[in-house]
Amino acid sequence: MLTEPLIQQLHDLRLKGMAASLEQQLSSTNTTARSFEERLGLMIQHEITERASYRLAQRLRWAKLPMAACLEDLDTCTARGVDPAQLAQLTDLAWIKQHLNVLLTGPTGVGKSYLAAALAHAACRGSSMNSPATARCRSVRRCSSSSPVPTCSCSMTSVLHPCQTRPSETC
């Protein structure tokens, strides 16, 4: 079978990852050393990875984050007044599944915006298309809750409180 029409058919079926994997296998010299099942498995895995990467990029575009921030890049050694237990509670992202909001308060320059962007980035990375995290990734909304929210003027604090509506609606 001719390979060019096969690659074009994969593109027509929107299997760009499999097409790229097939082209890579055809240009490689050790393709004959692998069985058909191994080569097919590699092509399928490449397609799955390609789609997951595209979905993550799409969620990050929807989020329109003000900066590229990751939880892994958080500097926990710097004294910012953040309680390590509270930071661990935020970074495990369980608050998303519980439909809670996070309110970060503190003085200027302690990293509130960076932490918020890092949490949103982690939510985009860890969410599926139907999860509440995707809805929270799409836009960052201010929550106007009638419940009192404690704040601290001396250090950065985070407060988890329930959202009054569903995550896909305006809080």
C-alpha positions in Angstrom: 0.0 0.0 0.0 1.2 3.5 -0.8 2.1 5.5 2.3 1.3 9.0 1.1 -2.5 8.3 0.6 -2.5 6.5 3.9 -1.0 9.5 5.7 -3.4 11.8 3.9 -6.4 9.6 5.0 -5.2 9.7 8.6 -5.1 13.5 8.4 -8.6 13.5 6.8 -9.8 11.4 9.8 -8.2 14.0 12.1 -5.7 11.5 13.4 -2.7 13.9 13.1 -0.9 12.1 15.9 -1.1 8.8 14.3 0.0 10.3 10.9 3.0 11.9 12.5 3.9 8.7 14.3 3.6 6.7 11.0 5.8 9.2 9.2 8.3 8.9 12.1 8.2 5.1 11.9 8.7 5.2 8.2 11.8 7.4 8.5 13.3 5.3 11.2 15.6 2.4 10.3 14.5 0.0 13.1 10.8 -0.3 12.2 11.2 -3.8 11.0 12.5 -4.9 14.4 9.1 -4.2 15.9 6.0 -6.2 15.4 2.8 -4.8 13.9 1.1 -4.7 17.3 4.0 -2.7 18.8 4.0 -0.2 16.0 0.2 0.2 16.1 0.4 0.6 19.9 3.0 3.3 19.5 0.8 5.1 16.9 -2.2 5.0 19.2 -0.2 6.2 22.2 1.2 9.1 20.1 -2.4 10.0 19.1 -3.6 10.0 22.7 -0.6 12.1 23.8 -1.2 14.6 20.9 -4.9 15.0 21.8 -4.1 15.5 25.5 -1.6 18.1 24.6 -4.1 19.9 22.4 -6.8 19.8 25.1 -4.4 21.3 27.7 -3.3 24.0 25.3 -7.0 24.8 24.6 -7.9 25.0 28.3 -4.9 27.3 28.9 -6.0 29.5 26.0 -9.6 29.7 27.5 -8.2 30.5 30.9 -6.2 33.5 29.6 -3.9 33.4 32.5 -1.9 36.7 33.1 1.4 34.8 33.5 2.9 31.4 32.9 3.0 29.9 36.4 3.3 26.4 37.7 2.8 24.9 41.1 6.2 23.2 40.7 7.8 26.6 40.3 6.5 28.0 43.6 9.2 29.2 45.8 8.2 27.8 49.2 11.6 28.8 50.9 10.8 32.5 50.7 9.0 33.9 53.7 5.7 35.0 52.3 3.5 34.3 55.3 1.9 31.3 53.7 1.0 28.4 56.0 2.6 25.2 54.5 -0.5 23.2 55.5 -2.8 25.6 53.8 -0.6 25.7 50.7 -0.7 21.9 50.6 -4.5 22.0 50.9 -4.7 24.4 48.0 -2.2 22.5 45.7 -4.0 19.2 46.0 -6.9 20.8 44.2 -9.6 18.9 46.2 -11.4 22.2 46.7 -12.4 22.1 43.0 -14.2 18.8 43.4 -15.9 20.1 46.5 -17.1 23.2 44.5 -15.2 25.6 46.8 -13.7 28.9 45.8 -10.3 30.3 46.9 -9.8 33.9 48.0 -6.2 35.0 48.3 -5.5 38.1 50.3 -2.4 39.8 51.5 -0.1 42.8 51.0 1.3 43.8 47.7 4.1 41.7 46.3 3.7 38.4 48.2 2.7 36.5 45.1 -1.1 36.3 45.2 -1.5 36.6 41.4 1.3 34.1 40.8 -0.3 31.6 43.1 -3.7 32.1 41.5 -2.2 31.6 38.0 -0.3 28.5 39.2 -3.5 27.0 40.7 -5.5 27.7 37.6 -2.7 26.2 35.5 -2.8 23.0 37.7 -6.6 22.9 37.4 -6.3 23.1 33.6 -3.7 20.3 33.6 -5.6 18.0 35.9 -9.1 18.4 34.5 -11.1 16.5 32.0 -13.5 18.4 29.6 -16.5 17.6 31.7 -15.1 18.5 35.2 -15.8 21.6 37.2 -12.2 22.5 36.9 -12.6 23.1 33.2 -15.4 25.6 33.9 -13.2 27.3 36.5 -10.3 27.3 34.0 -12.3 29.1 31.3 -12.6 32.3 33.3 -11.7 33.5 36.7 -14.7 35.0 38.4 -15.1 37.0 41.5 -17.3 35.3 44.0 -19.7 37.6 45.8 -20.6 35.6 48.8 -22.7 36.8 51.7 -20.6 34.8 54.1 -17.9 36.7 56.0 -14.4 36.0 54.6 -11.6 36.4 57.1 -8.6 38.3 55.9 -5.2 39.0 57.4 -3.3 42.2 56.7 0.1 40.9 57.8 0.5 37.9 55.5 -1.0 36.1 52.5 -4.0 34.0 53.5 -6.2 31.8 51.5 -9.8 31.0 52.4 -11.9 28.2 51.0 -15.7 28.8 51.1 -18.6 27.2 49.2 -19.8 28.7 46.0 -23.5 29.7 46.1 -24.1 28.4 42.5 -22.8 25.7 40.3 -19.2 26.1 39.0 -20.2 26.8 35.4 -22.3 29.8 36.5 -21.2 33.1 37.7 -20.5 33.0 41.5 
